[in-house]
């Protein structure tokens, strides 16, 4: 689900940053309290702040899901360093798993709007097409930004009722090398479940990518 918030006066953020959203006097809560961190999927130029999250049966998400339009929340931030590097000569490679795609939605929208010179490759892994948030938008973005490429991969197509003509299987070095000529020349951004992020870090390190060229953000779900 996606949730839209009015942009607080004077609020500005970089594409890929996050905010802390606090529910005010929620009717129920749990041991994790009434605040959660969300990456902004909206781009800096958009009039509202938008976050998207996989819905789970936690007190926080039950309250958020049932909140009426106009319900006040406290938004703190922005925070986070998952932002696009300045050296446009180095391509950016986004490695996303599931709802971990949200920072890349913001970054890809921003790059298209501002006509940034960076070459961008997004590799987006999901179980099935019907599980993939923003899939159609991200797949269509090359029409707006010729420097952006999209590669989607699905790992459980046997359980899908939708057609899929893209990659299948897990993100790995073999798949990456099919779409990149020189792995060490790019700057990498990995976001998604901790297991995927750790696997991407290990894969890139073994491929000779320097540690300072790998940026990560783990999504724990809550």
Secondary structure, DSSP 4 states (H G I P E B T S, - for coil): -EEEEEPPTT----TT-EEEEEESS-S---TT-SEEEEEB-S-TTSSEEEEE----S-HHHHHHHHPPTT--EEEEEEE------S-TTS-EEEEEEGGGGHHHHHHHHHHHHHT----EEEEEEESSGGG-TTHHHHHHGGGT-TTEEEEEEES-GGG-SS---SEES---HHHHHHH-S-GGGSEEEEEESHHHHHHHHHHHHHTT--GGGEEEEE----
